[in-house]
Amino acid sequence: MSRLWKGSFIMFENGSKPVKMAGGPISFYEEYTTTSLYVERVFGGGVNSITITNDSTTDTVSVSFDGATVEAELKPGESLTLNTATKNSIYIRGAGGGGKIRSWAW
């Protein structure tokens, strides 16, 4: 078990040595089921980066900062980290909807 911040612990199957944390403790984590329309996911201010992982086996996920302009697309199984120093939310949609993503920010 490794200490993430006071009062919180994360367990790693192979120990914490291969895990690297950049930017400080995680301040936002969410598991989300996509829809075929952009939906705003608010993570609040004060975070520098957000990582999004597309856990879907079939759906491509689009990511946008304004709900219109595609910032990135994640194919099934892909992950992406974006700079969010000036952002407090992100818009996410799945091509077909119903796919699972995870996102966390620090």
C-alpha angles and dihedrals in degrees: 000000000000127000113240098180135330110314096004130100136186123200120215124196094219099030128268100278096094091049117093122190118203124192100010137283121347109262099179133035129169139168110206139181111221128230127204090252126067112266121191114237110197117209097167130236130297099057123118102196141021125199119203122193121193105217093177117114094208113016127089113218124214121206125201137172094209105028093250112054115067109232095179144345123220120203118210111299096012127128131201136187118208132191108246102169091129098034135083100184144023133207120229133186136168122223090233100012126230096079122130124238134175123209132183133175137196 
